[in-house]
């Protein structure tokens, strides 16, 4: 039985994939991951057996168990320790794992705005409920992964409703890609912004700014 590798691909651009991760992928027999992630490493995955992850994660575990005599790599976006498949696999697969972290989109975002995140609250509103405004009151600086429900505009509206307007909201779209855009907004401006944002990360911090 071989170790199953869980590999973080970084924020998206292949240039941010660690060298050790690329080497493990090249030496793998099977690559498991979401279609978007696998499409981003097609050159590395050439001539590999591919398993696309879908909503039926139990089938993925069965597939891993049935092929544990082969070298398997499970690829995830960002960092393996930040809202990834690692938790599910750890809880449902009894075999040995080896984990190689990547750069999370949150790490990338904070570095791009020249900001530290050791004193920030970091979480996700992607597919989950979170009273992030209460954490903002305590920490004064938070980072959030967003989704179609908690868009940057809806996040701003929640802050506006609670009169938390002494903050700036920074929205990073398509981070690390050629079409990356990072903009700063006042809460009042973003709440009524009509733009439809691409995949994004939001950082909220104390202080007000002008829209870029």
Protein Blocks (a to p, Z undefined) as FASTA:
>chain_A
ZZdddddebjoiaklpcfklmmmmmmpmbdcddfklmmmmmmmmgoiacddddfklmlmm
mmmmmmmmbccddddehjfkgopaklmmmmmpcbdcdddddddfklmmmmmnopafklcc
cddfehiacdfklmmmmnopacddddfklgfklmmmmmmmnopabbccdddehehiaklc
cddddfklmmmocbdcddddddddedddddZZ
